[in-house]
Structure formats: C-alpha cells, structure tokens
Amino acid sequence: MQTEPTNLVPGEPTLHLRGHEVGTIFELIGRDENALTFALGWCLAKVPSLLFELVRLLGATQLGTGVKVVLQEHSGKNGITDIELRAPGHFAWIIEAKVGHEPPSIEQLKKYATKLNDETEETASKMLVVLAQSDRRDLWLKRRVPSFVLGVPVQVLSWMQIKAAIDQAYPASHNTGKALLRQLRDFIESLLSMQTVTSNETYVVSVSWDTWGGGETTFIEVVEKFGKYFHPIGSGWPANPPNYIAFRWSGRLQSIHHVDSYEIITDFHQHFPTVPAAEVDPHFLYHLGPAMRPAHEVRTGNIFRNGRVWAHLDLLMTEATISDARDKTKKRMEAAIG
C-alpha cells in the first residue's frame, strides 16, 4: 500500500533561470530594456489605477474610453516606439523608456514627433514622454530634454516617479493588480539598482591642495572651509548623488559627511569667489553636513592615487583601510543579491 510522503520541506520552492534565481514573473522575459518596457506596458493595461496615476502625472484629467496600450509599434522610417498610449479624441502619447540616465537623441525624438503629427487626429493632445533614470530630485534629466520637438510637447518622467505612481495606485487596485504592482516595483528596483534615501553607501573620493579654474581655493578647502564638494555629472561620476561622501588625502581617510542637499551649477564663481566667472559643464554641487571623523586611523590601502570607491558607512568607520571597507562592502552586496 502506497503512503503519502511525510518528509516534504515546507515553503515555496525557488525558481531559477540560466543559473540565476527569478524574483519576479517579469524576469522570465528578460532583464533588459525591452523586458522592463513590456512589464510596464502589461501593468498599465491590466491595472487601471496605475494607468490613471500615469495619466495624472502627465497632466491629463480623464482617461476617456477605448484606451490602447501599444508596445513596440513599427512605423517605417519613424522607427519603433517603446510604448504608445492612445485614447481616441483625448490623447496620443509616445513613451520612450530608457534603463540608464541617457535620454534618447533629438533625432529619435523628431521621428516620434513626426509620427504623432502625421497620425494623430486634431482633437487629441499629443505628447512625447522620456522615461529614464535621474537623480533623486529629478533635476538632471529635465535639463537634458527639450520642452518641444517639432511642435510636440515633451515631458520627462523618472523611474522614481513610476515607483511613486505604483505606490499611489496600490491601495485602489484589486488583489491581482496589487500582486502585479508588487512584482513590477521589485523588477524596476532589481533592474535599475536604485539608490534609496536610506542607503548608507558612501562615495569615497580623493582631494588635494591643488587649485582649479584660475582661482586660489584648493579642493581640500572646498570641503574643510566651505563645507561643499562638486563633481561632473555622469561619465564615470555619479549621475545620482550619494547620501554620504567621504574624503581622503595624505594617505588616509579624513572625514565623512552626509549630503544635506545638492544643486546643479554651471559657474563656480558664485560659490567660490576666488574662481573667475566662467561657464562650465553642469556639475553637482553638494552641501555637506558636519564632519564625522573615524576614531582610529583608516589608511587608504590598495586604491590608486585618484581612485574613487564605494563603501558602507559602518565599515569605513571600523576597518583598518578604505580598501578593506570597499572589499567587504562588495561581499555584502553580492551576498544580498544571492
């Protein structure tokens, strides 16, 4: 007589695909820009409260009837669109979604604007929407995208705003919709590795007694005298400001500061009077909180002269070297990802 097995392990099994654990259903279609676009499009079509929140974000007051969510529409010479939202007589919007911080080119936006101008009825509002990563105050992305292209308005959305829309839509959704929204939010976070305002990751940089821009202020004085720091945006530098930043010189860690606020500047003179007024590429300017000094000497360790690294705040305060803190931070992050 056959009996039921009694040694089954309780709990749900884990799902793995090509050697990696699958955390959300959307990962089954990939972990790239297309997969993220498809996931967002599916949820917009299946969770009305999310569609409403997105439409509200973009300035419309009603959805209308017969809304279509169209993915990867091919229109010949005008290319393939990521997401189109169309409501007859109300609106026709094209959303160009990017995983990174780089917005689409003007040439690409012109193709989409031409498509809208050629295909949209006069009674409907037209809009191009650029969806990409931005800094946590959404300052940088807006500066890089024009307000109009060929007469078509252009709006900017960040993935942080999409996450906020998901949170707003969640209470008004049915149970199936809530499950989809949780999966979408997790998918966005896992794919984009967004930094949260509670992160204790610290950006460690090297500063010196050198001056810059024809002025007399040194980089160390920027930190110690003015309580500030600046750097270019992107191109190897953070495109999203850290919550904490640490400074090293003379072979050791000198101080750690919370980034209390930041702004984008294109002229140093108004902040550092000895530097002559001149137009420069956009920089993040950080306003720093009080210095935190490690209780013991923390040497630089195995980091090249001008190297910039990330490390957890607690490890910077307790390890013998910055490079040790960096290496242990990497191990922590890898263990957390699994």
N, C-alpha and C positions, 0 to 999 in steps of 0.2 A: 504494500500500500504506500503510495507516494504522499509525502507530507510537505507542507509549506516550509520554505527555508526560514530559519529564525535568526540568522546572523547577518541580515542586511544592515548596512550602515545607514542611519537616519540622515535626513537632509538631502538637498538637491545636488545632483552631480554637476561638475563644471564642464563647460563646452570649450573645445579647443579647435582652432583652425590654423593650419600651416604652422604649428608649433607655438601659437600664442593663444592665451585664454580670451574668449569672446565675452565682453562685458555687457554689450547691448545688441539687440537684434539688428541694428543698422550696420554693425561691423561685418555682417555676413555679405554685404555688397561691396565692402572695401573700406579702406582707411585713407582716402584721398579726397581731393576737392569735389569730384563728381559724387562720391558717396555722401558727403556732407550736404551737397545741394539736393540730392534725391531724398535724403532723410528730412530736410526742412520742407521740401515740397510735399511729401507724403503727409506730414503732420499738419501743414496748412490746409490740405484737402480734407483731412479726417477729423480735425479738432477745430470746430468753428470758433471757439473762444480765442484760439491762437491767431487765426486769420483776422478776427476782429481787432485784437491788440496790435497786430502789424499794420492794419489799415489805419488805426487810430494814430500810431506812431508817425505815419506818413502824411497825416493831416486830413484824411477823409473822415466824414461824419457818418456815412452809411455804406453798407456793402452793396445794396441793390440785389437783383436776382440773377440767377444763371452765371454765378462767378465760376470762372475756369482757372485752374492752376495748371500751367503748361510747362513741362520740363524739356529742355534741350530741343527747342523748335529750330528747325533749319530753314533759313530764308535766303538761299543762294548767295549772292555777293555780299549780303549783310551779315553773314556768319550764323553761328549757332548761339542762341540765348540760353542762359542758365535756367532762369525761372521767369515766366510771364504770368501776371495776374490780370485777368480781363473780366470786366462786368459790362455788358452791352449798355451803352448810353451813360455809363458812370465813369469808368476809368480803364486805362490800358497802361500797365506798368511793366517795365523790364528790370529784373533784379540781376545784377552781375555779382556773383558771390566769389570771394577770394579767401583762401585759407590763411594767407600771410598778411603782411602790412602793406604790400604794394598794390595800389589801385590799378584798374585797367588803364590802358593808354587812351589818349584823346582820340586816336584813330579808331579804336574799337568802340568807344562811346559814340562817335559820329555814325558808325554803321548802324548801331541800335537806334539812334535818334532818327536816322533816315527811314528805318523800318517802321517806327511809330508814326512818323509824318506821312508815310505812304499808305499805311494800312488802317489807321485809326479814324473812326468817324468823328466829325467835328464836335459833336455833343459830349464826347468823352474827354476827361482830363488825361494828359499824357505825362509820363514821368520816367526818368531813369533813376535807378537806385543802386548805389555802390555799397556793397556789404563786404567788410574786411575787418581785420584786427586793427585796433587803435590803442592809444594809451588809455589809462583808466579814467581820464576826464574827457576823452574823445576830442582832444584839441588838434592832434597832429593830422589825422585823416582828413578832417574838414578843410585844412589848409591846402591839401594836395588835389582837390577835386573841384572843377569849375561849377558855378551855380547853374549855368545853362550851356547846352550843346545844341547847335542848330535850332535854337528857339525852344528846345525841350528842357523843362526844369530838371535839375539833378539834385537828388538828396543823398545823404550819406548815413549809413547805419553801421554800427559796430556789432560784433558778435556778443559783446557785453549787453548791448541793448536787446538783442534777441533773447539772451538768457533772462533779462528782466521781464520781457514780454511773456516768456514761458511761465515765470513765477506769477505774473498777473493773471494769466489765463488759467492757471491750475485750479483755483477754487471753483471756477464756473464750469469745469469740464466734468463729463461723466467718467465713470471708473475706467473704461477703456481708454478714454482720452487722457486721463491722469497718468495711466501706465505709459502711454506713448510719449507724453511730455517729459516724464522722468527719464525715459530712455534717450530722448533727444538731448536733454540737458547734459546727461552723462557723456553722450557721444561727442557733443561740442567740447566739453571740458577735456576729455581724453585726447581728442584730435588736435586741439589748439593749445593745450597745456597752458591755460590761462593762469596768470598770477592773481591771487586774491589779496584783498587788503589786510588779511590776517597772516600772510606769509612772513616767515622770519628769515627767508633767504636774503643774504646780504651781498651786495656787489662791492668787491674789494678792488681798489684802484691805486696806482702809484702816482704820487705828486712830487714836485721838486721845487727848488728855489729859482727855477728859470722864470723869466718874464715872457710875455707874449703880446702881440698886436701893437708893438711900439710903445707900450706903457711901462710903468715901474712896478706894478703889482706882480708878485710871484704867485705861482699856483698854490703853494702852501699858505700864503696869506689869504687867498680866496677862501680857504677853509677856516683857518685859525682866526683871521681878523674880521672877515666879512660874514662868516657863517653860511657860506654858499658853495656850490660846485656847479660846473656846467660841462656839457659834452655834446658832440654832434648827435643827430638822431638817426639811428639805423647805421648801415654799412659797418657792422662789427660792434656797434654800440647799442645799448638797449633802445628799442622802439616803445617800450612801456616802462616808465620809471620804476625803480625798485622801492620797496618800503624802507629799506635800510641801506646805507652806503658806508664803507669803511675805507680808511686812508692809511697808506703805508709810505714811509720814507726812512732813510738811514738804516735799511736792513730789517725793519721791524714794523709791526702794527702799532699805529699811533692813536687812533680814535675810531669810534663807530658812532653814527648819527642816524636818527630817524629822519626820513624825508618828510618834513611837515607839510610842504606844499611845493608846487613847481609851476613854471610857465614856459612859454616858448619865446625866445628872443632872437633878434636878427642884428642887434647892435650891442656891444659890450659897454659903451661909454656911460650910459645912464646908471649902470650898476657898479662900474669900476671907473671912477672919474679920471684916473691917470691914463687910461687907454683911449686913444683918439677915436672920435666917432667915425664909424665906417660900417657899411652894410656887409654882413657875413651870412653864411648859410644858416638855416634855422638850427638852434641849439636848445636843449632842455636846460633851464636854469633851476637848480634845486635850492630851496630854503631849508636849512638844516636845523634840527633840534639840538639840544645840549649834547656835548661830547660824552660818550661812555668810554672809559679807559679800562683796559684789561688789568686785573690785579697782579699779573705777573708778565714778564717779558714774553712776547709772542714774536718769534723771528719769522722772516719771510719764508725760508725753506726753499723748496725746489720750484721756484717760479722765476721765469726770465725777467729781465730788468724792468720792462714796461708792461708786463703781463697783467691782465685783468681776469679775476676769477670770481666764482660764486661759492658761498659757504654759508651754512646755517649759523645764526647769531650765537647760539649757545656753544657751538663748537669753537668759534673764533675766540670766545672768552675763556675756554678751558684747555684747548690743545696747545702744544709747545710751539707749533709753527702754523702759518697760514696754509701752507700746502697740505699739512695733515688734516686741517679742518676742511679744506676743499675735497680731499680724497674720501674722508669719512662721510661728507655730505653726498657725494656721488653714490656711495654704497647704500646709504639710507634711501636715496631716491630710487635706485634700482630695486631695492627690496620692496619698496612701496608699490612699484609698478608690477612687480612679480615676474 
